[in-house]
């Protein structure tokens, strides 16, 4: 994929999750949706992030890659999930996971 296509995919995912989260607050008929649906929408961002990230964990282009980078990616994912379980803040958990993966990559070369 080109850089523009990645930008469009990530921008579309970000806009979609924002619209899903903001709709109950911006559109009056959706204010009565209920807590069950708001909880559901919280996990939509995880599902979209999983779709974007899952291919990058094991594939480089169209080839399966296993090595140090793969282990670092999974370790970063584990850190993000553990941090989310403790703090319950999705954006912060994603940044902490990515930051820990970058730090591990820097440390292990």
Secondary structure, DSSP 8 states (H G I E B T S, - for coil): --HHHHHHHHHHHHHHHHHHHHHHHHSGGGGGS-HHHHHHHHHHHHHHHHHHHHHHHHEETTEE--SHHHHHHHHHHHHHHHHHHHH--HHHHHHHHHHHHHHHHHHH-
